[in-house]
Amino acid sequence: MNPEEINMKFEKAYELACQTDLKFAPDIMLHFYAYYKRATENNRFYTPTGDSDLRSAFKLNALLQVKNISSEEAKIRYIEMVEKYIGDI
């Protein structure tokens, strides 16, 4: 896929993920979160904020696991997760 195709599929994958009523285990949700943030943060490292220190710690750990992949790779992995857990794009 070229970058334009990846971006189009990523947008469709995000729409599917936002519209699903499926419930996922917390580790799957963290993967979705980390790949999405890495895909959309333009090489800056995103630090989660929120009321729960424990929740922020889990989010930060998920982000640390994907910090060395490119934005494009994060988009591809996000697309693959949507196709695996939600359905074809």
PDB file of N, CA, C and O in Angstrom:
ATOM      1  N   MET A   1       0.846  -1.185   0.000  1.00  0.00           N
ATOM      2  CA  MET A   1       0.000   0.000   0.000  1.00  0.00           C
ATOM      3  C   MET A   1       0.885   1.240   0.000  1.00  0.00           C
ATOM      4  O   MET A   1       1.928   1.285   0.652  1.00  0.00           O
ATOM      5  N   ASN A   2       0.449   2.221  -0.733  1.00  0.00           N
ATOM      6  CA  ASN A   2       1.176   3.486  -0.694  1.00  0.00           C
ATOM      7  C   ASN A   2       0.635   4.326   0.468  1.00  0.00           C
ATOM      8  O   ASN A   2      -0.410   3.995   1.028  1.00  0.00           O
ATOM      9  N   PRO A   3       1.332   5.409   0.838  1.00  0.00           N
ATOM     10  CA  PRO A   3       0.901   6.214   1.992  1.00  0.00           C
ATOM     11  C   PRO A   3      -0.533   6.731   1.899  1.00  0.00           C
ATOM     12  O   PRO A   3      -1.236   6.792   2.908  1.00  0.00           O
ATOM     13  N   GLU A   4      -0.965   7.099   0.711  1.00  0.00           N
ATOM     14  CA  GLU A   4      -2.338   7.590   0.558  1.00  0.00           C
ATOM     15  C   GLU A   4      -3.354   6.490   0.851  1.00  0.00           C
ATOM     16  O   GLU A   4      -4.368   6.737   1.503  1.00  0.00           O
ATOM     17  N   GLU A   5      -3.082   5.276   0.370  1.00  0.00           N
ATOM     18  CA  GLU A   5      -3.983   4.139   0.633  1.00  0.00           C
ATOM     19  C   GLU A   5      -3.999   3.805   2.120  1.00  0.00           C
ATOM     20  O   GLU A   5      -5.048   3.494   2.683  1.00  0.00           O
ATOM     21  N   ILE A   6      -2.830   3.870   2.750  1.00  0.00           N
ATOM     22  CA  ILE A   6      -2.755   3.598   4.191  1.00  0.00           C
ATOM     23  C   ILE A   6      -3.599   4.612   4.955  1.00  0.00           C
ATOM     24  O   ILE A   6      -4.353   4.237   5.852  1.00  0.00           O
ATOM     25  N   ASN A   7      -3.480   5.886   4.610  1.00  0.00           N
ATOM     26  CA  ASN A   7      -4.255   6.920   5.290  1.00  0.00           C
ATOM     27  C   ASN A   7      -5.752   6.720   5.111  1.00  0.00           C
ATOM     28  O   ASN A   7      -6.516   6.885   6.061  1.00  0.00           O
ATOM     29  N   MET A   8      -6.174   6.371   3.916  1.00  0.00           N
ATOM     30  CA  MET A   8      -7.601   6.139   3.669  1.00  0.00           C
ATOM     31  C   MET A   8      -8.105   4.940   4.467  1.00  0.00           C
ATOM     32  O   MET A   8      -9.176   5.000   5.070  1.00  0.00           O
ATOM     33  N   LYS A   9      -7.333   3.851   4.471  1.00  0.00           N
ATOM     34  CA  LYS A   9      -7.745   2.660   5.233  1.00  0.00           C
ATOM     35  C   LYS A   9      -7.733   2.946   6.727  1.00  0.00           C
ATOM     36  O   LYS A   9      -8.593   2.459   7.460  1.00  0.00           O
ATOM     37  N   PHE A  10      -6.769   3.730   7.178  1.00  0.00           N
ATOM     38  CA  PHE A  10      -6.685   4.078   8.593  1.00  0.00           C
ATOM     39  C   PHE A  10      -7.926   4.869   9.011  1.00  0.00           C
ATOM     40  O   PHE A  10      -8.499   4.603  10.067  1.00  0.00           O
ATOM     41  N   GLU A  11      -8.336   5.822   8.206  1.00  0.00           N
ATOM     42  CA  GLU A  11      -9.535   6.607   8.514  1.00  0.00           C
ATOM     43  C   GLU A  11     -10.769   5.713   8.581  1.00  0.00           C
ATOM     44  O   GLU A  11     -11.602   5.869   9.474  1.00  0.00           O
ATOM     45  N   LYS A  12     -10.890   4.779   7.642  1.00  0.00           N
ATOM     46  CA  LYS A  12     -12.029   3.847   7.650  1.00  0.00           C
ATOM     47  C   LYS A  12     -11.967   2.948   8.873  1.00  0.00           C
ATOM     48  O   LYS A  12     -12.991   2.673   9.497  1.00  0.00           O
ATOM     49  N   ALA A  13     -10.764   2.486   9.220  1.00  0.00           N
ATOM     50  CA  ALA A  13     -10.595   1.630  10.392  1.00  0.00           C
ATOM     51  C   ALA A  13     -10.995   2.377  11.658  1.00  0.00           C
ATOM     52  O   ALA A  13     -11.659   1.823  12.534  1.00  0.00           O
ATOM     53  N   TYR A  14     -10.586   3.639  11.745  1.00  0.00           N
ATOM     54  CA  TYR A  14     -10.936   4.442  12.918  1.00  0.00           C
ATOM     55  C   TYR A  14     -12.451   4.614  13.020  1.00  0.00           C
ATOM     56  O   TYR A  14     -13.015   4.507  14.109  1.00  0.00           O
ATOM     57  N   GLU A  15     -13.102   4.876  11.903  1.00  0.00           N
ATOM     58  CA  GLU A  15     -14.561   5.007  11.903  1.00  0.00           C
ATOM     59  C   GLU A  15     -15.235   3.722  12.375  1.00  0.00           C
ATOM     60  O   GLU A  15     -16.167   3.766  13.178  1.00  0.00           O
ATOM     61  N   LEU A  16     -14.764   2.576  11.876  1.00  0.00           N
ATOM     62  CA  LEU A  16     -15.326   1.289  12.308  1.00  0.00           C
ATOM     63  C   LEU A  16     -15.125   1.076  13.804  1.00  0.00           C
ATOM     64  O   LEU A  16     -16.035   0.636  14.507  1.00  0.00           O
ATOM     65  N   ALA A  17     -13.929   1.391  14.279  1.00  0.00           N
ATOM     66  CA  ALA A  17     -13.622   1.192  15.698  1.00  0.00           C
ATOM     67  C   ALA A  17     -14.496   2.084  16.570  1.00  0.00           C
ATOM     68  O   ALA A  17     -14.946   1.662  17.635  1.00  0.00           O
ATOM     69  N   CYS A  18     -14.737   3.297  16.132  1.00  0.00           N
ATOM     70  CA  CYS A  18     -15.572   4.227  16.902  1.00  0.00           C
ATOM     71  C   CYS A  18     -17.038   3.808  16.930  1.00  0.00           C
ATOM     72  O   CYS A  18     -17.746   4.094  17.895  1.00  0.00           O
ATOM     73  N   GLN A  19     -17.491   3.139  15.891  1.00  0.00           N
ATOM     74  CA  GLN A  19     -18.906   2.796  15.767  1.00  0.00           C
ATOM     75  C   GLN A  19     -19.256   1.415  16.311  1.00  0.00           C
ATOM     76  O   GLN A  19     -20.434   1.075  16.417  1.00  0.00           O
ATOM     77  N   THR A  20     -18.262   0.625  16.652  1.00  0.00           N
ATOM     78  CA  THR A  20     -18.564  -0.736  17.087  1.00  0.00           C
ATOM     79  C   THR A  20     -19.165  -0.769  18.490  1.00  0.00           C
ATOM     80  O   THR A  20     -18.855   0.067  19.339  1.00  0.00           O
ATOM     81  N   ASP A  21     -20.012  -1.734  18.704  1.00  0.00           N
ATOM     82  CA  ASP A  21     -20.578  -1.977  20.026  1.00  0.00           C
ATOM     83  C   ASP A  21     -19.872  -3.137  20.719  1.00  0.00           C
ATOM     84  O   ASP A  21     -20.230  -3.510  21.836  1.00  0.00           O
ATOM     85  N   LEU A  22     -18.876  -3.699  20.060  1.00  0.00           N
ATOM     86  CA  LEU A  22     -18.138  -4.819  20.639  1.00  0.00           C
ATOM     87  C   LEU A  22     -17.351  -4.368  21.858  1.00  0.00           C
ATOM     88  O   LEU A  22     -16.879  -3.233  21.922  1.00  0.00           O
ATOM     89  N   LYS A  23     -17.218  -5.254  22.811  1.00  0.00           N
ATOM     90  CA  LYS A  23     -16.435  -4.985  24.023  1.00  0.00           C
ATOM     91  C   LYS A  23     -15.142  -5.780  23.933  1.00  0.00           C
ATOM     92  O   LYS A  23     -15.149  -6.946  23.539  1.00  0.00           O
ATOM     93  N   PHE A  24     -14.032  -5.147  24.301  1.00  0.00           N
ATOM     94  CA  PHE A  24     -12.727  -5.784  24.216  1.00  0.00           C
ATOM     95  C   PHE A  24     -12.062  -5.824  25.580  1.00  0.00           C
ATOM     96  O   PHE A  24     -12.355  -5.021  26.466  1.00  0.00           O
ATOM     97  N   ALA A  25     -11.156  -6.785  25.721  1.00  0.00           N
ATOM     98  CA  ALA A  25     -10.359  -6.889  26.938  1.00  0.00           C
ATOM     99  C   ALA A  25      -9.489  -5.635  27.064  1.00  0.00           C
ATOM    100  O   ALA A  25      -9.145  -5.013  26.059  1.00  0.00           O
ATOM    101  N   PRO A  26      -9.138  -5.267  28.292  1.00  0.00           N
ATOM    102  CA  PRO A  26      -8.328  -4.057  28.484  1.00  0.00           C
ATOM    103  C   PRO A  26      -7.011  -4.052  27.701  1.00  0.00           C
ATOM    104  O   PRO A  26      -6.598  -3.002  27.209  1.00  0.00           O
ATOM    105  N   ASP A  27      -6.353  -5.194  27.577  1.00  0.00           N
ATOM    106  CA  ASP A  27      -5.083  -5.200  26.841  1.00  0.00           C
ATOM    107  C   ASP A  27      -5.296  -4.896  25.361  1.00  0.00           C
ATOM    108  O   ASP A  27      -4.455  -4.240  24.744  1.00  0.00           O
ATOM    109  N   ILE A  28      -6.390  -5.353  24.785  1.00  0.00           N
ATOM    110  CA  ILE A  28      -6.707  -5.056  23.382  1.00  0.00           C
ATOM    111  C   ILE A  28      -7.011  -3.570  23.239  1.00  0.00           C
ATOM    112  O   ILE A  28      -6.540  -2.926  22.301  1.00  0.00           O
ATOM    113  N   MET A  29      -7.788  -3.027  24.154  1.00  0.00           N
ATOM    114  CA  MET A  29      -8.099  -1.595  24.120  1.00  0.00           C
ATOM    115  C   MET A  29      -6.831  -0.747  24.220  1.00  0.00           C
ATOM    116  O   MET A  29      -6.721   0.280  23.551  1.00  0.00           O
ATOM    117  N   LEU A  30      -5.885  -1.164  25.042  1.00  0.00           N
ATOM    118  CA  LEU A  30      -4.632  -0.425  25.166  1.00  0.00           C
ATOM    119  C   LEU A  30      -3.823  -0.468  23.873  1.00  0.00           C
ATOM    120  O   LEU A  30      -3.172   0.513  23.515  1.00  0.00           O
ATOM    121  N   HIS A  31      -3.863  -1.598  23.174  1.00  0.00           N
ATOM    122  CA  HIS A  31      -3.185  -1.678  21.890  1.00  0.00           C
ATOM    123  C   HIS A  31      -3.829  -0.726  20.874  1.00  0.00           C
ATOM    124  O   HIS A  31      -3.133  -0.002  20.161  1.00  0.00           O
ATOM    125  N   PHE A  32      -5.152  -0.738  20.821  1.00  0.00           N
ATOM    126  CA  PHE A  32      -5.847   0.204  19.944  1.00  0.00           C
ATOM    127  C   PHE A  32      -5.417   1.644  20.277  1.00  0.00           C
ATOM    128  O   PHE A  32      -5.088   2.431  19.389  1.00  0.00           O
ATOM    129  N   TYR A  33      -5.429   1.958  21.550  1.00  0.00           N
ATOM    130  CA  TYR A  33      -5.075   3.302  22.015  1.00  0.00           C
ATOM    131  C   TYR A  33      -3.650   3.680  21.603  1.00  0.00           C
ATOM    132  O   TYR A  33      -3.422   4.755  21.049  1.00  0.00           O
ATOM    133  N   ALA A  34      -2.710   2.802  21.875  1.00  0.00           N
ATOM    134  CA  ALA A  34      -1.304   3.109  21.606  1.00  0.00           C
ATOM    135  C   ALA A  34      -1.039   3.264  20.107  1.00  0.00           C
ATOM    136  O   ALA A  34      -0.351   4.195  19.687  1.00  0.00           O
ATOM    137  N   TYR A  35      -1.578   2.363  19.315  1.00  0.00           N
ATOM    138  CA  TYR A  35      -1.373   2.475  17.867  1.00  0.00           C
ATOM    139  C   TYR A  35      -2.026   3.740  17.317  1.00  0.00           C
ATOM    140  O   TYR A  35      -1.449   4.415  16.464  1.00  0.00           O
ATOM    141  N   TYR A  36      -3.213   4.062  17.794  1.00  0.00           N
ATOM    142  CA  TYR A  36      -3.878   5.267  17.319  1.00  0.00           C
ATOM    143  C   TYR A  36      -3.072   6.511  17.692  1.00  0.00           C
ATOM    144  O   TYR A  36      -2.841   7.380  16.852  1.00  0.00           O
ATOM    145  N   LYS A  37      -2.651   6.592  18.936  1.00  0.00           N
ATOM    146  CA  LYS A  37      -1.887   7.758  19.377  1.00  0.00           C
ATOM    147  C   LYS A  37      -0.580   7.879  18.613  1.00  0.00           C
ATOM    148  O   LYS A  37      -0.202   8.974  18.198  1.00  0.00           O
ATOM    149  N   ARG A  38       0.113   6.761  18.423  1.00  0.00           N
ATOM    150  CA  ARG A  38       1.390   6.790  17.687  1.00  0.00           C
ATOM    151  C   ARG A  38       1.152   7.180  16.230  1.00  0.00           C
ATOM    152  O   ARG A  38       1.966   7.887  15.635  1.00  0.00           O
ATOM    153  N   ALA A  39       0.065   6.733  15.668  1.00  0.00           N
ATOM    154  CA  ALA A  39      -0.249   7.038  14.273  1.00  0.00           C
ATOM    155  C   ALA A  39      -0.597   8.506  14.074  1.00  0.00           C
ATOM    156  O   ALA A  39      -0.385   9.047  12.989  1.00  0.00           O
ATOM    157  N   THR A  40      -1.121   9.150  15.090  1.00  0.00           N
ATOM    158  CA  THR A  40      -1.641  10.509  14.916  1.00  0.00           C
ATOM    159  C   THR A  40      -0.830  11.594  15.610  1.00  0.00           C
ATOM    160  O   THR A  40      -1.192  12.766  15.505  1.00  0.00           O
ATOM    161  N   GLU A  41       0.229  11.269  16.300  1.00  0.00           N
ATOM    162  CA  GLU A  41       0.977  12.272  17.061  1.00  0.00           C
ATOM    163  C   GLU A  41       2.191  12.844  16.344  1.00  0.00           C
ATOM    164  O   GLU A  41       2.926  13.625  16.948  1.00  0.00           O
ATOM    165  N   ASN A  42       2.437  12.493  15.088  1.00  0.00           N
ATOM    166  CA  ASN A  42       3.513  13.090  14.289  1.00  0.00           C
ATOM    167  C   ASN A  42       4.882  13.097  14.977  1.00  0.00           C
ATOM    168  O   ASN A  42       5.525  14.140  15.096  1.00  0.00           O
ATOM    169  N   ASN A  43       5.305  11.937  15.416  1.00  0.00           N
ATOM    170  CA  ASN A  43       6.631  11.714  15.995  1.00  0.00           C
ATOM    171  C   ASN A  43       6.886  12.421  17.316  1.00  0.00           C
ATOM    172  O   ASN A  43       8.018  12.425  17.800  1.00  0.00           O
ATOM    173  N   ARG A  44       5.888  13.003  17.895  1.00  0.00           N
ATOM    174  CA  ARG A  44       6.029  13.528  19.252  1.00  0.00           C
ATOM    175  C   ARG A  44       5.586  12.436  20.197  1.00  0.00           C
ATOM    176  O   ARG A  44       4.751  11.603  19.843  1.00  0.00           O
ATOM    177  N   PHE A  45       6.136  12.431  21.396  1.00  0.00           N
ATOM    178  CA  PHE A  45       5.710  11.433  22.365  1.00  0.00           C
ATOM    179  C   PHE A  45       4.558  12.006  23.161  1.00  0.00           C
ATOM    180  O   PHE A  45       4.674  13.076  23.759  1.00  0.00           O
ATOM    181  N   TYR A  46       3.456  11.296  23.164  1.00  0.00           N
ATOM    182  CA  TYR A  46       2.238  11.727  23.845  1.00  0.00           C
ATOM    183  C   TYR A  46       2.257  11.196  25.269  1.00  0.00           C
ATOM    184  O   TYR A  46       2.509  10.011  25.488  1.00  0.00           O
ATOM    185  N   THR A  47       1.992  12.060  26.233  1.00  0.00           N
ATOM    186  CA  THR A  47       1.895  11.648  27.627  1.00  0.00           C
ATOM    187  C   THR A  47       0.445  11.710  28.053  1.00  0.00           C
ATOM    188  O   THR A  47      -0.174  12.773  28.000  1.00  0.00           O
ATOM    189  N   PRO A  48      -0.107  10.577  28.478  1.00  0.00           N
ATOM    190  CA  PRO A  48      -1.523  10.565  28.856  1.00  0.00           C
ATOM    191  C   PRO A  48      -1.773  11.378  30.119  1.00  0.00           C
ATOM    192  O   PRO A  48      -0.922  11.464  31.004  1.00  0.00           O
ATOM    193  N   THR A  49      -2.947  11.963  30.180  1.00  0.00           N
ATOM    194  CA  THR A  49      -3.365  12.679  31.379  1.00  0.00           C
ATOM    195  C   THR A  49      -4.708  12.128  31.804  1.00  0.00           C
ATOM    196  O   THR A  49      -5.415  11.507  31.011  1.00  0.00           O
ATOM    197  N   GLY A  50      -5.048  12.350  33.021  1.00  0.00           N
ATOM    198  CA  GLY A  50      -6.341  11.874  33.485  1.00  0.00           C
ATOM    199  C   GLY A  50      -6.394  11.810  34.990  1.00  0.00           C
ATOM    200  O   GLY A  50      -5.430  12.136  35.682  1.00  0.00           O
ATOM    201  N   ASP A  51      -7.533  11.386  35.481  1.00  0.00           N
ATOM    202  CA  ASP A  51      -7.753  11.348  36.920  1.00  0.00           C
ATOM    203  C   ASP A  51      -7.117  10.137  37.586  1.00  0.00           C
ATOM    204  O   ASP A  51      -6.754  10.203  38.760  1.00  0.00           O
ATOM    205  N   SER A  52      -6.979   9.062  36.878  1.00  0.00           N
ATOM    206  CA  SER A  52      -6.510   7.822  37.470  1.00  0.00           C
ATOM    207  C   SER A  52      -5.028   7.602  37.195  1.00  0.00           C
ATOM    208  O   SER A  52      -4.612   7.474  36.043  1.00  0.00           O
ATOM    209  N   ASP A  53      -4.239   7.560  38.257  1.00  0.00           N
ATOM    210  CA  ASP A  53      -2.808   7.294  38.089  1.00  0.00           C
ATOM    211  C   ASP A  53      -2.578   5.907  37.515  1.00  0.00           C
ATOM    212  O   ASP A  53      -1.689   5.724  36.682  1.00  0.00           O
ATOM    213  N   LEU A  54      -3.356   4.934  37.940  1.00  0.00           N
ATOM    214  CA  LEU A  54      -3.197   3.574  37.442  1.00  0.00           C
ATOM    215  C   LEU A  54      -3.534   3.493  35.961  1.00  0.00           C
ATOM    216  O   LEU A  54      -2.808   2.865  35.190  1.00  0.00           O
ATOM    217  N   ARG A  55      -4.615   4.116  35.566  1.00  0.00           N
ATOM    218  CA  ARG A  55      -4.999   4.122  34.159  1.00  0.00           C
ATOM    219  C   ARG A  55      -3.924   4.820  33.320  1.00  0.00           C
ATOM    220  O   ARG A  55      -3.553   4.328  32.254  1.00  0.00           O
ATOM    221  N   SER A  56      -3.431   5.947  33.791  1.00  0.00           N
ATOM    222  CA  SER A  56      -2.372   6.665  33.076  1.00  0.00           C
ATOM    223  C   SER A  56      -1.111   5.824  32.968  1.00  0.00           C
ATOM    224  O   SER A  56      -0.416   5.872  31.952  1.00  0.00           O
ATOM    225  N   ALA A  57      -0.813   5.061  34.000  1.00  0.00           N
ATOM    226  CA  ALA A  57       0.372   4.200  33.973  1.00  0.00           C
ATOM    227  C   ALA A  57       0.231   3.113  32.907  1.00  0.00           C
ATOM    228  O   ALA A  57       1.191   2.818  32.195  1.00  0.00           O
ATOM    229  N   PHE A  58      -0.936   2.526  32.795  1.00  0.00           N
ATOM    230  CA  PHE A  58      -1.164   1.510  31.761  1.00  0.00           C
ATOM    231  C   PHE A  58      -1.071   2.123  30.367  1.00  0.00           C
ATOM    232  O   PHE A  58      -0.495   1.527  29.457  1.00  0.00           O
ATOM    233  N   LYS A  59      -1.639   3.312  30.205  1.00  0.00           N
ATOM    234  CA  LYS A  59      -1.567   3.990  28.910  1.00  0.00           C
ATOM    235  C   LYS A  59      -0.117   4.330  28.559  1.00  0.00           C
ATOM    236  O   LYS A  59       0.320   4.121  27.428  1.00  0.00           O
ATOM    237  N   LEU A  60       0.613   4.849  29.526  1.00  0.00           N
ATOM    238  CA  LEU A  60       2.010   5.198  29.282  1.00  0.00           C
ATOM    239  C   LEU A  60       2.823   3.965  28.910  1.00  0.00           C
ATOM    240  O   LEU A  60       3.658   4.025  28.008  1.00  0.00           O
ATOM    241  N   ASN A  61       2.592   2.864  29.584  1.00  0.00           N
ATOM    242  CA  ASN A  61       3.287   1.617  29.256  1.00  0.00           C
ATOM    243  C   ASN A  61       2.975   1.174  27.830  1.00  0.00           C
ATOM    244  O   ASN A  61       3.870   0.748  27.101  1.00  0.00           O
ATOM    245  N   ALA A  62       1.714   1.273  27.433  1.00  0.00           N
ATOM    246  CA  ALA A  62       1.329   0.897  26.062  1.00  0.00           C
ATOM    247  C   ALA A  62       2.019   1.801  25.047  1.00  0.00           C
ATOM    248  O   ALA A  62       2.474   1.332  24.003  1.00  0.00           O
ATOM    249  N   LEU A  63       2.098   3.082  25.348  1.00  0.00           N
ATOM    250  CA  LEU A  63       2.762   4.020  24.447  1.00  0.00           C
ATOM    251  C   LEU A  63       4.266   3.746  24.356  1.00  0.00           C
ATOM    252  O   LEU A  63       4.858   3.856  23.283  1.00  0.00           O
ATOM    253  N   LEU A  64       4.867   3.398  25.466  1.00  0.00           N
ATOM    254  CA  LEU A  64       6.301   3.080  25.452  1.00  0.00           C
ATOM    255  C   LEU A  64       6.597   1.867  24.584  1.00  0.00           C
ATOM    256  O   LEU A  64       7.667   1.777  23.982  1.00  0.00           O
ATOM    257  N   GLN A  65       5.664   0.943  24.518  1.00  0.00           N
ATOM    258  CA  GLN A  65       5.859  -0.255  23.712  1.00  0.00           C
ATOM    259  C   GLN A  65       5.837   0.033  22.209  1.00  0.00           C
ATOM    260  O   GLN A  65       6.369  -0.754  21.425  1.00  0.00           O
ATOM    261  N   VAL A  66       5.238   1.135  21.803  1.00  0.00           N
ATOM    262  CA  VAL A  66       5.159   1.444  20.370  1.00  0.00           C
ATOM    263  C   VAL A  66       5.970   2.682  19.979  1.00  0.00           C
ATOM    264  O   VAL A  66       5.863   3.157  18.849  1.00  0.00           O
ATOM    265  N   LYS A  67       6.769   3.198  20.890  1.00  0.00           N
ATOM    266  CA  LYS A  67       7.461   4.457  20.612  1.00  0.00           C
ATOM    267  C   LYS A  67       8.495   4.351  19.496  1.00  0.00           C
ATOM    268  O   LYS A  67       8.850   5.367  18.899  1.00  0.00           O
ATOM    269  N   ASN A  68       8.980   3.164  19.202  1.00  0.00           N
ATOM    270  CA  ASN A  68      10.020   3.006  18.190  1.00  0.00           C
ATOM    271  C   ASN A  68       9.488   2.629  16.807  1.00  0.00           C
ATOM    272  O   ASN A  68      10.268   2.350  15.896  1.00  0.00           O
ATOM    273  N   ILE A  69       8.180   2.620  16.651  1.00  0.00           N
ATOM    274  CA  ILE A  69       7.639   2.343  15.314  1.00  0.00           C
ATOM    275  C   ILE A  69       7.215   3.666  14.678  1.00  0.00           C
ATOM    276  O   ILE A  69       6.921   4.638  15.373  1.00  0.00           O
ATOM    277  N   SER A  70       7.192   3.685  13.373  1.00  0.00           N
ATOM    278  CA  SER A  70       6.815   4.899  12.652  1.00  0.00           C
ATOM    279  C   SER A  70       5.303   5.109  12.721  1.00  0.00           C
ATOM    280  O   SER A  70       4.542   4.201  13.056  1.00  0.00           O
ATOM    281  N   SER A  71       4.906   6.309  12.401  1.00  0.00           N
ATOM    282  CA  SER A  71       3.488   6.623  12.334  1.00  0.00           C
ATOM    283  C   SER A  71       2.797   5.734  11.304  1.00  0.00           C
ATOM    284  O   SER A  71       1.690   5.247  11.535  1.00  0.00           O
ATOM    285  N   GLU A  72       3.452   5.530  10.178  1.00  0.00           N
ATOM    286  CA  GLU A  72       2.877   4.680   9.127  1.00  0.00           C
ATOM    287  C   GLU A  72       2.720   3.241   9.597  1.00  0.00           C
ATOM    288  O   GLU A  72       1.693   2.616   9.335  1.00  0.00           O
ATOM    289  N   GLU A  73       3.722   2.710  10.285  1.00  0.00           N
ATOM    290  CA  GLU A  73       3.634   1.347  10.813  1.00  0.00           C
ATOM    291  C   GLU A  73       2.514   1.244  11.843  1.00  0.00           C
ATOM    292  O   GLU A  73       1.801   0.242  11.884  1.00  0.00           O
ATOM    293  N   ALA A  74       2.355   2.264  12.669  1.00  0.00           N
ATOM    294  CA  ALA A  74       1.274   2.268  13.656  1.00  0.00           C
ATOM    295  C   ALA A  74      -0.084   2.245  12.967  1.00  0.00           C
ATOM    296  O   ALA A  74      -1.002   1.564  13.427  1.00  0.00           O
ATOM    297  N   LYS A  75      -0.217   2.980  11.873  1.00  0.00           N
ATOM    298  CA  LYS A  75      -1.474   2.961  11.112  1.00  0.00           C
ATOM    299  C   LYS A  75      -1.755   1.575  10.565  1.00  0.00           C
ATOM    300  O   LYS A  75      -2.884   1.090  10.635  1.00  0.00           O
ATOM    301  N   ILE A  76      -0.729   0.936  10.022  1.00  0.00           N
ATOM    302  CA  ILE A  76      -0.899  -0.414   9.471  1.00  0.00           C
ATOM    303  C   ILE A  76      -1.314  -1.391  10.566  1.00  0.00           C
ATOM    304  O   ILE A  76      -2.215  -2.205  10.363  1.00  0.00           O
ATOM    305  N   ARG A  77      -0.671  -1.316  11.707  1.00  0.00           N
ATOM    306  CA  ARG A  77      -1.025  -2.227  12.810  1.00  0.00           C
ATOM    307  C   ARG A  77      -2.430  -1.948  13.338  1.00  0.00           C
ATOM    308  O   ARG A  77      -3.149  -2.876  13.707  1.00  0.00           O
ATOM    309  N   TYR A  78      -2.817  -0.691  13.374  1.00  0.00           N
ATOM    310  CA  TYR A  78      -4.170  -0.336  13.795  1.00  0.00           C
ATOM    311  C   TYR A  78      -5.193  -0.927  12.823  1.00  0.00           C
ATOM    312  O   TYR A  78      -6.201  -1.501  13.236  1.00  0.00           O
ATOM    313  N   ILE A  79      -4.919  -0.778  11.538  1.00  0.00           N
ATOM    314  CA  ILE A  79      -5.796  -1.351  10.508  1.00  0.00           C
ATOM    315  C   ILE A  79      -5.905  -2.856  10.695  1.00  0.00           C
ATOM    316  O   ILE A  79      -7.002  -3.411  10.639  1.00  0.00           O
ATOM    317  N   GLU A  80      -4.776  -3.520  10.917  1.00  0.00           N
ATOM    318  CA  GLU A  80      -4.777  -4.980  11.115  1.00  0.00           C
ATOM    319  C   GLU A  80      -5.594  -5.372  12.334  1.00  0.00           C
ATOM    320  O   GLU A  80      -6.312  -6.372  12.300  1.00  0.00           O
ATOM    321  N   MET A  81      -5.496  -4.598  13.416  1.00  0.00           N
ATOM    322  CA  MET A  81      -6.283  -4.905  14.612  1.00  0.00           C
ATOM    323  C   MET A  81      -7.778  -4.749  14.352  1.00  0.00           C
ATOM    324  O   MET A  81      -8.577  -5.584  14.775  1.00  0.00           O
ATOM    325  N   VAL A  82      -8.150  -3.687  13.660  1.00  0.00           N
ATOM    326  CA  VAL A  82      -9.565  -3.487  13.354  1.00  0.00           C
ATOM    327  C   VAL A  82     -10.077  -4.651  12.513  1.00  0.00           C
ATOM    328  O   VAL A  82     -11.156  -5.185  12.770  1.00  0.00           O
ATOM    329  N   GLU A  83      -9.298  -5.038  11.513  1.00  0.00           N
ATOM    330  CA  GLU A  83      -9.739  -6.151  10.672  1.00  0.00           C
ATOM    331  C   GLU A  83      -9.816  -7.464  11.452  1.00  0.00           C
ATOM    332  O   GLU A  83     -10.684  -8.296  11.184  1.00  0.00           O
ATOM    333  N   LYS A  84      -8.925  -7.649  12.401  1.00  0.00           N
ATOM    334  CA  LYS A  84      -8.931  -8.882  13.202  1.00  0.00           C
ATOM    335  C   LYS A  84     -10.086  -8.918  14.190  1.00  0.00           C
ATOM    336  O   LYS A  84     -10.748  -9.947  14.328  1.00  0.00           O
ATOM    337  N   TYR A  85     -10.339  -7.809  14.881  1.00  0.00           N
ATOM    338  CA  TYR A  85     -11.306  -7.815  15.968  1.00  0.00           C
ATOM    339  C   TYR A  85     -12.684  -7.279  15.607  1.00  0.00           C
ATOM    340  O   TYR A  85     -13.665  -7.602  16.277  1.00  0.00           O
ATOM    341  N   ILE A  86     -12.774  -6.467  14.558  1.00  0.00           N
ATOM    342  CA  ILE A  86     -14.058  -5.840  14.237  1.00  0.00           C
ATOM    343  C   ILE A  86     -14.583  -6.323  12.884  1.00  0.00           C
ATOM    344  O   ILE A  86     -15.750  -6.702  12.784  1.00  0.00           O
ATOM    345  N   GLY A  87     -13.764  -6.318  11.861  1.00  0.00           N
ATOM    346  CA  GLY A  87     -14.205  -6.762  10.557  1.00  0.00           C
ATOM    347  C   GLY A  87     -13.417  -6.100   9.443  1.00  0.00           C
ATOM    348  O   GLY A  87     -12.659  -5.157   9.672  1.00  0.00           O
ATOM    349  N   ASP A  88     -13.606  -6.604   8.244  1.00  0.00           N
ATOM    350  CA  ASP A  88     -12.875  -6.087   7.101  1.00  0.00           C
ATOM    351  C   ASP A  88     -13.241  -4.638   6.815  1.00  0.00           C
ATOM    352  O   ASP A  88     -14.363  -4.187   7.043  1.00  0.00           O
ATOM    353  N   ILE A  89     -12.265  -3.952   6.317  1.00  0.00           N
ATOM    354  CA  ILE A  89     -12.437  -2.532   5.978  1.00  0.00           C
ATOM    355  C   ILE A  89     -12.794  -2.434   4.506  1.00  0.00           C
ATOM    356  O   ILE A  89     -12.988  -1.333   3.990  1.00  0.00           O
TER     357      ILE A  89
END
